[in-house]
Amino acid sequence: KMSCVGKKSYFAAVMCIITLTSMVTLSYLRFERLSHLPKIVQEGSICRGKITSNTITPLKDNRTFIISPYFDDRESKVTRVIGIVHHQDVKQLFCWFCCQPDGKMYVAKAKIDVHSDRFGFPYGAADIVCLEPENCDPTHVAIHESPYGNVDQLPQFEIKNRKAEPFSVNFTVCISTMFGNYNNVLQFIQSVEMYKILGAQKVVVYKNNCSHLMEKVLRFYVEEGTAEVIPWPIDSHLKVSPKWHFMQDGTHIGYYGQITALNDCVYRNMRRSKFVVLNDADEIILPFKHPDWNTMMSSLQEQHPHSGVFLFENHIFPKTVSTHAFNISSWNTVPGANILQHVHREPDRKSVFNPRKMIIDPRKVFQTSVHSVLRAYGDSVYVPLDVALIYHCRLPLQGNLPRESLIRDTTLWRYNSSLIRNVNRVLYQTVL
């Protein structure tokens, strides 16, 4: 009897604790949500404050840098601001929304979500997320470290993606952080022309700096309507590292803020591009089974209807190993590698993981890193090597291998005639 009673009272106590915990948790969540609800702080005022068009805007604290706000109604009606923050020093931020025509000013406490892939650096990509006022679709927002102050003194940012639009393009390629006086002109032109052959209509470049010759090429592509060049003066605000991992060397952020640029590119193209391709300028996602990205992605989506993230394996085609084919004399004066001459790839190394790059459905992604997404709807799909790989023409990772140990892979040559024709067209209008 005693054991029976003991069991009953033990069970009752456990149930009591579970109920109490649930009530406390729910109360806390309700309180948290209430504390983040927008509150009116001014009425009948005219929305003022200088509208900024800079890509990177520092706040007064000099610990927070605003890139751009985007409307996001996938989970609730919020403004999601892509920014860079110090992961410890930035404790609270507020969104100041101005609602026209009644001129009500709302302030909402932001949820600051620093992305987990900081790689040890003190500054990282962050989502600064604010619930929007219920009866208003604000067009602009100011970000401030306090719920009090003079809105006229705060920079105003336009909230993008407010209107749903039909897709203007199928594939947009995001190339993040062009820096180091970038001058790999021939390979860049070849990559862009390959993207176009494979199905891309837009290439977005986050440009920190590059050579005069490269500047000329970018201008050509902007005028043609292929490229969108986003100025990326991150080194005016932070000490940047050309490496991806923190080395305790006093730098603030890795790889010129590449991860922030990639996240901004995802949101920037969320409403206008069916797919976004995240790779570097020396990388091309090369299909084996299909002639182009359109047919490849149709097939992959048919097999994986609930997935929005497709990861492709990176394979190195070393610049140091070349073939005599496609030695086009007019190209020899142009700085950069000629990818048609590099068709030997390094073999896989045992127990070394090949990094991957991605083609994503941007509407299914919340946060991305470089080689995977951090938060998205649905699963990520590892695309098999017989479907496609990333052709990555760069300095070797296995420099000691003899040529006969490399794998000859001439898939790129399938496109040679249209590639040569298109590259010549660009070179004769820019460089030659």
SEVEX-855314 format. One record per residue (C-alpha): residue in one letter; y, x, z. Coordinates in steps of 0.02 Angstrom, whole numbers, plus 32768, in hexadecimal, padded with zeros to 4 digits. Each point is the difference from the previous one (the first is absolute). Layout:
REM SEVEX-855314
aYXZ...
END
This chain:
REM SEVEX-855314
k800080008000m807880898032s7FE9805B7F5Cc801C7F5D7FA1v80A27FDD805Eg803380B67FEAk7FE67FF47F46k80667F5F7FF5s809380458061y7FFA80A37F9Df80027F9D7F5Da80917F95803Fa8063809C8031v7FE4804F7F54m80377F5F7FA9c80987FF88071i803180B47FD4i7FE77FDF7F45t806B7F628009l808B80598061t7FFE80947F88s800B7F8B7F6Am80917FA1804Ev805E80A08029t7FE180457F50l80397F5E7FADs809B7FF8806Fy802880B57FD5l7FE87FE17F45r806C7F63800Bf80858061805Ee7FF5808E7F83r80177F897F6Fl80917FA98058s805380A68022h7FF680277F44l80447F577FC7p80AC800B7FADk80917FC7806Fi80AD7FC87FC7v8085807B803Aq80947FC67F95e802E7F627FA2g80787FDC7F73s801E80B77FD9i8007804F7F54c7F7280787FDFr805180AA7FF6g7FC880B3800Ek7FF2807D7F73i7F6A7FE37F8Ct7FA880A67FE9s7FA780367F62n7FBF80A78042t7F44801A7FFDi8001805080AEt807F7FC48081p8006804D80AEl802C7F8F8093k807B803D8084d7F71803B8070n7FCF807F7F79r7F4B7FDC802Ft7FEC7F6A7F8Af801080057F43i7FFF7F607F9Ai7FB580007F51s7FFD7F497FCFp7FDC7F518046y7F847F8B7FAAf7FDB7F488019d7F497FE78031d7FB67F53801Fr7F47802C7FF8e7FE37FE680BBs80A57FB8803Dk80B17FFC7FBBv804080AF8026t807280887FC0r7F9B80A17FF8v806F80997FFCi7FB280A17FBFg804780908064i7FE580A88053v800B800F80BDh7FE1807F8089h7F5A7FC58047q8037801480B8d80BC7FF38006v801A7F5A7FA6k7FD87F7B8081q80577F647FBFl805A7FC17F67f804C7F597FCFc80187FA67F5Aw80A97FAE7FE7f7FF17F727F83c80947FA67FB5c7FDE7F4F7FC5q80747FB77F7Dp80567F8C7FDEd80127FCD80B8g802180B58034k7F8780018093m7FD280AE803By7F4E80128045v7FB98094805Ea7F43801B800Ak7FA380878060a7F9A806C7F8Bk7F4B80338011i7FFA80BB7FDAd7F5A80307FB2v7FF580BC7FE3h7F7580247F83s7F6A8057804Ad7FFD80897F79r808B80708043f7F91809D7FF9g80528041809Ff80B47FFD7FC3p80827FB68079y80447F8A7F78g7F967F867FA0a80057F6A7F8Ba80207F5F805Fd80077F457FE2i80927FB1805Dv7FCE7F497FFFc806F7F6D8032l7FDE7F458000e80817FA97F93p806A7F6B8038e7FA67F5C7FDBn80807FA17F9Ac804480927F9Fd7FCB80797F78p807080958027t802D806F7F6Dh80388095806Av7FD6804E80A7a804C80858070i7F9580698077h8047803280A9e7FBB804A80A1s80567F768066p800C7F427FFAy80BB80158023g8089804D7F97n80747FE67F6Ev7FA17FCF7F63d809480387F94q7FD880B48031l7F497FF77FCCp7FBE80297F51q7FB37F677FACf7F5F800D7F9Ae7FCB7F877F78i7F577FAF8027k7F9580187F64n7F6D7F947FC4r80587F618037k7FD67FA67F5Ea7F517FF07FB9e7FFE803B7F4Cp7F7C80057F77f7FB980B07FEBs806A80657F88v7F7B80897FF1n7F448017801Bf7FFF80B38043t80878063805Bv7FDE80B6802Bc8053803E80A1i802380BB8001s8041803280AAt8075808D802Fm802680717F6Ef8044809C8055g800480BF7FFBn806A80087F60y7F6D7FAF7FA5n7FEE80487F51n7F4F7FD47FC4v80507FAB7F6Al7F7380007F7Fq7F7D7FBF807Bf80787F7A8041i80217FBF7F50q7F4580047FD8s7FD97FA080A1v80837F7A7FDEe7FC47FEB7F4Cm7F4C7FF3803Fy80347F7B8080k80507F9E7F71i7F6580127F90l7F947FC48091g806E7F688021a8094802B8071q80A97FB97FD1k806380498092v800480A9805Av8064800C80A2v803580AF8036y8049802780ACk806880987FD2n803C807E807Fn802580887F80c7FC480497F5Cs803580787F75h80887FD77F80l7F7B7FF07F79m7F9C7F85806Ae80A17F9F8023k80167FED7F43v7F4E7FBD7FEDl80177F848091r80A37FC37FB1f7FA47FE37F5Cy7F797F998056v80817F9A8061e805E7FD77F5Fe7F5C7FD57FABg7FDB7F85808Dt7F618059803Aa80418058809Ce805E7FC9809Av80448096805Ei80237FE380B9p80718085804Fw7FA680498098p807A8074805Ei7F938008809Dd802A80B68022s80B67FCC801Ch7FC57FA3809Cl7F6280568041k7FAC80A97FFFv7F767FE57F82s7F5B805A7FEDp7FAF80207F56k7F597FF1805Cw7FA77F618036h7FCE803E80AEf8076802C8091m800280BB8023q806D8002809Fd8089804E7F95g80937F91802Et7FEF7F8F7F67h80147F458015i7F987FAE7F78g7F7580347F89y7FFD80107F44y80B47FC77FE8g7FDC7F55804Bq7F7B7FD97F7Di7FAC7F758065t80A57FA28018a8025800D7F45l7F537FBC7FD4n80147F6B8076d80AC7FDA7FB9c7FB780087F50v7F767F83802Fy80807F818041r807F80237F77n7F7D7FCF7F7Em7FA77F778062r804E7F707FA1r800F80517F55s7F5F80617FDEk7F4D7FC07FFCf7FBD80AA8038v804E809B804Cv7FB480AC7FDEl801D807F808Bn7FE980B37FC2d805C80A47FE2a804B80397F5Bd7F72807D7FE3e7F7B7F788015i7FBE7F7F7F83i7F807F798029l7F8D80187F6Bp7F847F757FD5f7F53802E7FBDk7FB57F557FDCh809F7FA87FC4p8088802D7F83d80917FD88076w80327FC580AEn800D7F487FCEt7F497FF07FCFm7FC880708090m805E7F9A8084s7FC67F597FB6s7F4D803D8012l801B804580B1q80567F61803Be7F747F967FB9q7F8380658067h80708002809Cp80687F607FFCh803D801080B5s803980B57FF7g80AF803D7FDCv7FE780BC8018f7F9E806D7F87l7FE780B8802Bf7FDC80857F7De7FB780AC8022n806E80977FE4h7FB6808D7F95i805580A77FE0f801380417F4Ep804280B08023k8099803C7FA0t7FB580AF8002v7F707FCF7F8Cs80337FCE7F50t7FBA7FE37F52h804B80377F5Aa7FFF7F4E7FBDf80A77FA47FEEn8067809F8005i809B7FAA7FB8s808180887FDEs809A7F92801Aw7FC07FD480AFn7FF380B78034t80BC800B801Dv7FFE7F6C807Ap7FE4802A80B9g7F657FB2804Da7F447FF07FE3n7FB37FB87F61i7F7A7F8C8047l7FA17FF77F5Bq7FCF80B68019h7FB77FE380AFv7F5B7FA37FF1h7F94805C807Fr7FF17FB480ACe7FC9804880A3p7F567FC58041d7FF47FA180A3r7FF18069809Dk7F7C7FD1807Fs80497FAC809Av80B180007FB7f804A7F537FE8n805F7FE67F5Cp80A57FAA8028r80267F617FA1k80967FAD7FB0m80167F477FE3i80227F6C7F91i80347F6F8070d80327F4A7FF9p80A68016805Er7FFE7F4E8042k7F6380288064v8044809F8051f806C800C809Cq800080BC8020t7FC180917F98s7FDF80B7801Cv7FE480807F75h7F427FF87FEDs7FDB7F548049v80587F63803Dl80217FE980BAr800A7F438000a7FD17F847F77y7FA97F5B7FDCg7F4D80127FC6d7F94809B7FE9s802380A67FACv7F8B802A7F70y7FC480B17FDDv7FF880057F43p7F63805C7FC4l801480A37FA0d7FAE7FB87F64v808D7F7F7FF5a809780748014l8041809D8055i80A7804E8024y8023808A7F84h80658079806Dc804080997FA2r803E807F807Fl7FD980AA804Cp7F478010802Bl7FB67FDA80ABq7F6380657FD5g805580937FABn7F6A8075800El7F8C7F967F95p7FCD80497F57r80297F937F68e7F487FD47FE5s7FFB7FAD80ADl80877F847FCCi7FD87F587FAFr80447FEB7F4Fd804C7F527FF7t805E7FD27F61t80207F478029l80BB80227FEBw7FE4802F7F4Ar7FD67F4B7FD6y80BD7FE28005n803780A27FACs804B7FBE7F5Ds806F7F7A8050l802B80768090i8037808D7F8Cr80677F887F95n80567FB18097v802280A68059n804D80487F61r80717F687FF1v8043801D80B1l800F80BD7FEEy80647FF37F5Eq807A7F888053t8014806580A1v7FC880B48006l7FE280467F52
END
